[in-house]
Amino acid sequence: MGDSVEKEGVSAASSMFSDEELNEISGSKRGLDYIEVTCGCTSHRYGDAVGRLRVFINGDLEISCECTSGCQEDKLTPAAFEKHSGRETARKWKSNVWVIKKGSKVPLFKTVLLKYYEQALKETKKSSLRSQKGRPCHRDEFVRCTKCNKSRRFHLTSKEECRVHHDASVDANWKCSDLPFDNLSCEDDEERASRRVYRGCSRSQTCSGCTTCVCFGCDLCRFSDCNCQTCTDFTRNAKP
């Protein structure tokens, strides 16, 4: 299905991809600051879960799920959408989440749609290298499951991982099964207390929190599309 790109006025999105690149992708549409396309993820058990993927110029990726008429899942990361779809081999969203190109399902990593995500990832890695040279980095954090009361570790080495932790920390009903990266359940053992003291500080392995490993807000761990007070304050104060 070679849809012509639907346009919603002249915007920042008009320069993201050419019409030729998008015309081959089903459901292509330009928003004010994003490109939107039809996407999906296939589970051998449940079949295809279809959604709408938005690609933002800052590298953010958001999926609104349309797996059923009553599905309320919105602004999912690709990893979260992959898990929501029931995909058996999770943690490979670049391969498992697809778009329709020339009538066939094509994995995201084989399209141009990850261009800005990859650019943002490179900048994040550069920022991480700078962090190791004296600027604050992000240590591992823990969130307690509201069902089994076990603490679960979150690594914060990428923007996507930071978003998963952020959403879990503000979710009053967060459960082990909500983790998109691991097939974790309340039945799994809790990490031993002697192991939890190691949280990834580059200054000291057993650091309990210092200026090297504790971040009080940066582009990696604060999100412009989040309405919580912490992110709202950071976004407002970060504006020039």
C-alpha positions in Angstrom: 0.0 0.0 0.0 1.8 3.1 -1.2 0.0 5.9 0.7 0.7 9.5 -0.3 1.9 11.4 2.7 -0.9 13.3 4.5 0.3 16.7 5.5 -1.0 18.9 8.3 0.5 22.2 7.3 4.1 23.3 7.1 6.0 22.2 10.2 9.3 21.0 11.5 8.3 17.5 10.4 8.4 18.6 6.7 12.2 18.3 6.7 12.5 15.0 8.6 12.0 12.6 5.7 11.4 13.1 2.0 8.0 12.3 0.4 9.7 9.5 -1.6 10.9 7.9 1.6 7.5 8.0 3.2 5.2 7.3 0.3 6.2 3.6 0.4 5.2 3.3 4.1 1.5 2.7 4.9 -0.4 5.3 6.8 2.3 8.0 6.6 1.3 11.4 7.9 3.2 14.5 8.9 2.2 16.3 12.2 3.6 19.5 13.6 6.8 18.0 15.0 6.5 14.3 14.1 6.0 11.7 11.4 3.2 9.2 12.0 2.9 5.8 10.4 1.0 2.5 10.8 3.0 0.0 12.8 2.5 -3.4 14.4 4.0 -6.3 16.3 3.2 -10.0 15.8 2.7 -12.6 18.5 2.5 -16.2 17.4 -0.2 -16.7 20.1 -2.3 -13.5 19.7 -1.6 -12.4 16.1 -0.9 -8.9 15.0 -1.2 -5.9 17.4 -1.5 -2.7 15.3 -0.8 0.8 16.3 0.3 4.3 15.2 4.0 5.1 15.6 5.1 8.7 16.0 8.7 9.6 15.2 9.8 12.9 16.6 12.7 15.0 15.4 14.3 14.8 18.8 14.5 11.0 18.5 11.6 10.1 20.7 9.4 7.2 19.5 5.8 6.9 20.7 3.2 4.2 19.8 -0.6 4.5 20.3 -1.9 0.9 20.4 -5.0 0.0 18.4 -4.9 -3.7 19.1 -8.6 -3.6 20.1 -11.3 -0.9 19.8 -11.2 -0.4 23.6 -7.4 -0.4 24.1 -6.3 2.7 26.1 -2.5 2.2 25.8 -1.1 5.4 24.5 2.4 6.9 24.2 4.1 3.5 24.6 7.8 3.1 23.9 8.5 0.5 21.2 9.7 -1.9 23.9 6.6 -1.4 25.9 4.4 -1.9 22.8 6.4 -5.1 22.0 5.6 -6.5 25.5 1.9 -5.3 25.3 1.4 -7.2 22.1 2.4 -10.5 23.7 5.4 -11.0 21.6 7.2 -14.1 22.8 10.8 -13.0 22.0 10.8 -9.6 23.7 13.7 -7.1 24.0 14.2 -7.0 20.2 11.8 -4.2 19.3 13.8 -2.9 16.4 13.3 -6.3 14.7 9.9 -7.2 16.1 8.0 -3.9 15.6 7.2 -3.5 11.9 5.7 -1.1 9.4 4.0 -1.8 6.1 6.2 -1.0 3.2 5.1 -1.7 -0.3 2.5 -4.1 1.1 4.9 -6.1 3.2 5.8 -6.1 6.9 9.3 -4.5 7.3 11.2 -4.4 10.7 11.9 -0.9 11.9 15.6 -1.3 11.7 15.3 -1.8 7.9 13.6 1.6 7.4 14.6 5.2 7.6 12.3 5.8 10.6 15.1 5.2 13.2 17.3 7.9 11.8 16.6 10.5 14.5 16.4 7.8 17.3 19.9 6.7 16.3 21.2 10.2 16.2 19.8 10.9 19.7 21.4 7.6 20.9 24.8 8.7 19.7 24.4 12.0 21.5 23.4 10.2 24.6 26.5 8.0 24.4 28.7 11.1 24.0 27.0 12.6 27.1 27.7 9.3 28.9 31.4 9.5 28.1 31.5 13.1 29.4 29.8 11.9 32.5 32.6 9.4 33.1 35.0 12.4 33.0 33.6 14.1 36.0 30.0 15.0 35.2 27.1 13.2 37.1 26.0 9.9 35.7 22.9 7.8 36.5 23.3 5.0 39.0 21.0 2.0 39.1 17.7 2.6 40.9 15.1 0.3 42.5 11.3 0.3 42.5 9.2 -1.9 44.8 6.5 -4.0 43.3 3.0 -3.2 44.8 2.0 -6.9 44.5 4.9 -8.9 45.9 6.7 -6.1 47.7 10.1 -7.0 46.1 12.5 -4.4 44.9 13.5 -4.6 41.3 16.7 -3.0 39.7 16.5 -0.5 36.9 19.6 0.3 34.8 19.6 4.0 33.6 22.2 4.0 30.8 19.9 5.2 28.0 17.0 7.5 27.6 14.7 4.6 27.0 15.8 2.9 30.2 15.4 6.1 32.1 11.9 6.5 30.8 11.0 3.0 31.9 12.2 3.7 35.4 10.6 7.1 35.5 7.2 5.7 34.6 7.5 2.9 37.1 8.5 5.3 39.9 5.4 7.4 39.4 3.0 4.5 38.9 1.3 3.8 42.3 0.3 0.4 41.0 3.6 -0.7 39.4 4.1 -4.5 39.3 7.0 -6.8 38.3 5.2 -7.9 35.2 5.2 -4.3 33.9 8.9 -4.4 33.2 9.3 -4.3 29.4 12.9 -5.5 29.2 12.7 -8.7 31.2 10.4 -11.6 31.5 10.1 -11.0 35.2 7.3 -12.1 37.6 6.5 -11.8 41.3 7.6 -15.4 41.5 11.2 -14.5 40.8 13.6 -14.1 43.7 14.4 -10.6 44.9 18.0 -9.4 44.4 20.0 -10.1 47.6 20.6 -7.0 49.8 24.4 -7.6 49.6 24.1 -7.2 45.8 21.9 -4.2 45.9 24.6 -2.0 47.4 26.4 -2.1 44.0 24.7 0.5 41.9 27.2 1.5 39.2 28.9 4.5 40.7 32.2 5.1 38.9 33.8 6.6 42.0 33.0 3.8 44.5 31.4 0.4 43.9 29.4 0.6 47.1 28.5 4.3 47.0 25.3 5.2 48.7 24.9 8.4 46.6 27.3 11.2 45.6 27.7 14.0 43.1 29.2 11.5 40.6 26.3 9.1 40.4 23.2 11.1 41.4 21.6 13.2 38.8 19.1 15.9 39.7 17.8 16.4 36.2 19.1 16.2 32.6 17.8 15.6 29.1 18.4 11.9 29.6 16.1 11.4 32.6 13.5 14.2 32.1 10.8 14.1 29.5 9.0 16.9 27.7 5.9 14.8 27.1 5.5 13.8 30.7 3.1 15.9 32.9 4.6 15.1 36.3 5.8 18.0 38.3 9.5 17.0 38.1 9.6 16.8 34.3 7.4 19.9 33.9 9.7 22.0 36.1 12.8 20.8 34.4 11.3 21.4 30.9 10.2 24.9 31.9 13.5 25.9 33.5 15.6 24.4 30.6 13.9 26.5 28.0 16.3 29.4 26.8 
